[in-house]
Amino acid sequence: MNDTALQSALALTAAMLAAADADAWDEVAALAARRHACLQAALGGDAWRLRSQVVQDLRHILAADRQLAERASAARRQATSALRELRGGTRMQDVYAANAALG
């Protein structure tokens, strides 16, 4: 068990949550890739001999992942809604412009 790699994974998890709060989803993805490498290093070798603190840290990471998934889903819904509103506004402008040209 590589405790340094696990601590790095925890720090990256916190950074991922902060990036999600800022709607910086590209940064979340980049941090997730770095965290994945840390987790692979942390759980290599004798990972089956996990101490209770390690198990607790891994549970924290999994809980954060659930939060990130919920936030990403909410952001996707908001983006979809904003896109629909934008498309609707564009259509209204087109109708207005067409009516103005006729009138």
C-alpha positions as CSV (number, residue, x, y, z in Angstrom):
1,M,0.0,0.0,0.0
2,N,1.4,3.3,-1.0
3,D,0.1,5.9,1.5
4,T,1.6,8.8,-0.3
5,A,-0.3,7.9,-3.5
6,L,-3.5,7.5,-1.5
7,Q,-3.0,10.9,0.1
8,S,-2.4,12.4,-3.3
9,A,-5.7,10.8,-4.5
10,L,-7.5,12.3,-1.6
11,A,-6.1,15.8,-2.4
12,L,-7.0,15.3,-6.1
13,T,-10.5,14.3,-5.0
14,A,-10.9,17.6,-3.1
15,A,-9.6,19.5,-6.1
16,M,-12.1,17.7,-8.3
17,L,-14.9,18.8,-6.1
18,A,-13.7,22.4,-6.1
19,A,-13.4,22.3,-9.9
20,A,-17.0,20.9,-10.1
21,D,-18.2,23.8,-7.9
22,A,-16.6,26.2,-10.4
23,D,-18.2,24.3,-13.4
24,A,-14.7,23.5,-14.7
25,W,-15.6,20.1,-16.1
26,D,-12.5,19.8,-18.3
27,E,-10.4,20.3,-15.2
28,V,-12.4,17.7,-13.3
29,A,-11.7,15.2,-16.1
30,A,-8.0,16.0,-16.1
31,L,-7.8,15.7,-12.3
32,A,-9.7,12.4,-12.4
33,A,-7.1,10.9,-14.8
34,R,-4.3,12.0,-12.4
35,R,-6.3,10.6,-9.4
36,H,-6.8,7.3,-11.2
37,A,-3.0,6.9,-11.6
38,C,-2.6,7.6,-7.9
39,L,-5.2,5.1,-6.9
40,Q,-3.6,2.4,-9.1
41,A,-0.3,3.1,-7.3
42,A,-1.9,3.2,-3.9
43,L,-3.7,-0.1,-4.4
44,G,-0.9,-2.0,-6.0
45,G,0.9,-4.9,-4.4
46,D,-0.5,-5.9,-1.0
47,A,-3.7,-3.8,-1.4
48,W,-5.8,-6.7,-0.2
49,R,-4.4,-5.9,3.3
50,L,-6.2,-2.7,3.7
51,R,-6.1,-1.0,7.1
52,S,-9.3,0.6,8.4
53,Q,-8.1,4.1,7.8
54,V,-7.4,3.2,4.1
55,V,-10.8,1.7,3.8
56,Q,-12.3,4.9,5.3
57,D,-10.3,7.0,2.8
58,L,-11.5,4.9,-0.1
59,R,-15.1,5.3,1.1
60,H,-14.5,9.1,1.2
61,I,-13.3,9.0,-2.4
62,L,-16.3,6.9,-3.5
63,A,-18.7,9.3,-1.7
64,A,-17.0,12.2,-3.5
65,D,-17.4,10.4,-6.8
66,R,-21.1,10.1,-6.2
67,Q,-21.3,13.9,-5.5
68,L,-19.3,14.6,-8.7
69,A,-21.6,12.4,-10.7
70,E,-24.7,14.2,-9.3
71,R,-23.1,17.6,-10.0
72,A,-22.1,16.7,-13.5
73,S,-25.7,15.5,-14.1
74,A,-27.1,18.7,-12.8
75,A,-24.7,20.8,-14.9
76,R,-25.6,18.7,-18.0
77,R,-29.3,19.4,-17.3
78,Q,-28.6,23.1,-16.9
79,A,-26.6,23.3,-20.1
80,T,-29.4,21.4,-21.9
81,S,-32.0,23.8,-20.6
82,A,-29.9,26.8,-21.5
83,L,-29.4,25.5,-25.0
84,R,-33.1,25.0,-25.4
85,E,-33.8,28.5,-24.3
86,L,-31.1,29.8,-26.6
87,R,-32.6,27.9,-29.6
88,G,-36.1,29.2,-28.7
89,G,-34.8,32.7,-28.5
90,T,-33.1,32.4,-31.9
91,R,-36.3,31.1,-33.4
92,M,-38.2,34.0,-32.0
93,Q,-35.7,36.4,-33.5
94,D,-36.1,34.7,-36.9
95,V,-39.9,35.0,-36.7
96,Y,-39.6,38.7,-35.6
97,A,-37.1,39.5,-38.4
98,A,-39.4,37.7,-41.0
99,N,-42.4,39.6,-39.8
100,A,-40.5,42.9,-39.8
101,A,-39.4,42.3,-43.3
102,L,-43.0,41.7,-44.4
103,G,-44.4,44.7,-42.5
